[in-house]
Amino acid sequence: MDNLILQKTVITVILVLWVINEFRTKKKKQSAPAIEEADARERHEWRYIRWGWRAIQMAATVYIVVQLIQFLLR
C-alpha cells in the first residue's frame, strides 16, 4: 500500500515539473544577421516535417498524461 502512495506522489511531482517546464519562456539566442536568415530559411524548408513531428509529440503527450491521470485516480 505504501509503495502505491509513493508511486502516485512521484508521478504527481513529475507531472507538475513537466507542466512548469513546458510553460516556461524559452530564451532566444542572439546571432549574426546572416545566421538568423539561414536559420529562418531552414525552418521554412522543414516546416511540414516539424509540424508532423510536433503533432506526434502532442498526441504522445496527451496519451501519457491521460494514462498517468488514470493511474493516479485508481
N, C-alpha and C positions, 0 to 999 in steps of 0.2 A: 504494500500500500504506500509506504513512504517513497519507494522508487518511482511510482507513478506521479506522485505530487512533485517530486524533484524534476522529473522529465517535463511536466507541464510548466513548471516555473522557468526552467532553462529555455524552453521553446517560446514562452511569452517574452522573456528578456531578448532573445534573438530577434523575434518579430518586431519589437519596439525599436531596437537598434537598427534594423533593416529599414524601417519606415523613416526614421530620423535621417539615415544616410541617403535615402532616395530624395528626400525633400530639401536637403541642404544645398545651398547655392554652390555651383561649381565656379572656380576661379578661371578666368580666361588668360591664356598665356599671351604675352606681348612678343611679337616677332617683327622682322623686317617686312615692309610692304610687299616685296616680291614673294616672300614665303607665304604670306597671308593670301595673296592672289592664287598661288599654286595650290594651297590647301583648299580654298573655296572651289577652284576648278575641279579638283579631285573629288571633293564631297559631292559636287553636282554630277559628276560622271558616275559615281557609285550610289546615287540616291535610292534607286529602286532596290538594290541589294540590301542597303541599310534599312529601308522601310520594311522589307520582308523579314530581316533578322530581328528588327525591333518588334514586329508583330509576333514572331515566335517567342521572343523573350517575354513579352507581355502575357501571352497565353500560358506559358510555363509558370510565370509568377502567379497568375490568378489561380491556376491549378494547385500549386504548392500552398498558397495561403489558404485556400478553401480546405485542403486536406489537413493542414495544421490546426485550423479553427475547429474542424470536426473532431480532431483528436483531443483538443483542449476541452471541448464540450462533452466528451464522453464521460 
